[in-house]
Amino acid sequence: MKSTTPVSKIKTEFSLQNATSFDGIKVFLTYLEKIKLAEVMHSLSDIKARNAIFPIHRILPYLIIGWMLSCERIFHFRKLQHDALLKRFFGDRCPHHSLLYKELGRLGQSCPQLPAS
């Protein structure tokens, strides 16, 4: 599994090659790195097998970023799956939106103390 690319290593250029439609998200990605969200999410890693392509510590930040980008429903994450900036941040692969349904269900079963909304 490829690790995520640090935001500081993602080059910003003003051309249309590999353009993202989510302007300003790079600042938010930098903030998530600064607060070390990925390290905190590693505590939930025992929910899935260790060899999973998208462990829960990668799924949850993806959900948070999607919600910040106005993905109100899971199927709205389809537009994020092929975005160049997000793919680069998540190691050239973003989870399919149908996987998110399964992961949220698995998280709810393994952590029943989490509030459901």
HUHUMO-V963280 format. One record per residue. N is the residue number from 1. RES is the residue in one small letter. OMEGA is omega in radians with two decimals (NA if undefined). D_FIRST is the distance of its C-alpha to the first C-alpha in Angstrom with 1 decimal. Layout:
N/RES/OMEGA/D_FIRST, N/RES/OMEGA/D_FIRST
This chain:
1/m/3.09/0.0, 2/k/3.07/3.8, 3/s/3.13/6.4, 4/t/-3.14/9.5, 5/t/3.08/12.2, 6/p/-3.10/15.4, 7/v/-3.13/18.3, 8/s/3.14/20.5, 9/k/3.10/18.7, 10/i/-3.06/19.0, 11/k/3.06/22.3, 12/t/3.07/25.0, 13/e/-3.09/27.4, 14/f/3.06/30.1, 15/s/-3.13/29.7, 16/l/3.11/28.6, 17/q/-3.11/25.8, 18/n/-3.11/22.5, 19/a/3.05/24.7, 20/t/3.11/23.8, 21/s/-3.10/26.3, 22/f/-3.13/25.6, 23/d/3.13/27.6, 24/g/-3.10/27.4, 25/i/-3.14/24.0, 26/k/3.09/22.8, 27/v/3.12/25.3, 28/f/3.10/23.9, 29/l/3.08/20.3, 30/t/3.11/21.8, 31/y/3.13/23.7, 32/l/3.07/20.7, 33/e/-3.09/19.2, 34/k/3.13/22.7, 35/i/3.08/23.1, 36/k/3.13/19.7, 37/l/-3.11/18.9, 38/a/3.14/15.2, 39/e/3.11/16.6, 40/v/-3.11/19.1, 41/m/3.12/16.8, 42/h/3.12/15.0, 43/s/3.11/18.3, 44/l/-3.03/17.6, 45/s/-3.10/14.4, 46/d/-3.10/16.6, 47/i/-3.11/17.3, 48/k/3.07/14.5, 49/a/-3.08/13.0, 50/r/-3.11/10.5, 51/n/3.14/8.2, 52/a/3.12/8.5, 53/i/3.13/6.4, 54/f/3.08/8.6, 55/p/-3.05/10.0, 56/i/3.12/13.5, 57/h/2.99/13.0, 58/r/-3.13/11.3, 59/i/-3.07/13.9, 60/l/3.05/16.9, 61/p/3.09/16.6, 62/y/3.10/16.1, 63/l/3.14/19.3, 64/i/3.13/21.1, 65/i/3.11/20.5, 66/g/3.12/21.6, 67/w/3.07/24.7, 68/m/3.13/25.6, 69/l/3.05/25.5, 70/s/2.99/28.0, 71/c/-3.07/25.9, 72/e/-3.14/28.5, 73/r/-3.08/27.3, 74/i/-3.11/24.0, 75/f/3.05/24.9, 76/h/3.13/25.3, 77/f/3.09/21.6, 78/r/-3.10/21.8, 79/k/3.14/23.0, 80/l/-2.98/19.9, 81/q/-3.07/17.3, 82/h/3.13/18.3, 83/d/-3.04/19.4, 84/a/-3.11/18.4, 85/l/-3.13/18.3, 86/l/3.08/16.3, 87/k/3.13/13.7, 88/r/-3.14/13.6, 89/f/-3.10/13.5, 90/f/3.05/10.6, 91/g/3.08/8.4, 92/d/3.07/10.3, 93/r/3.02/9.9, 94/c/-3.13/12.2, 95/p/3.07/13.0, 96/h/-3.08/16.1, 97/h/3.13/19.2, 98/s/3.09/20.1, 99/l/-3.12/17.0, 100/l/3.08/18.4, 101/y/-3.10/21.6, 102/k/-3.09/20.1, 103/e/3.10/18.1, 104/l/3.06/21.3, 105/g/3.11/23.3, 106/r/3.12/21.1, 107/l/3.11/21.3, 108/g/3.13/25.1, 109/q/-3.07/25.6, 110/s/3.13/23.8, 111/c/-3.07/25.3, 112/p/3.13/28.7, 113/q/3.09/30.0, 114/l/-3.13/28.1, 115/p/3.06/30.7, 116/a/3.13/30.5, 117/s/NA/31.9
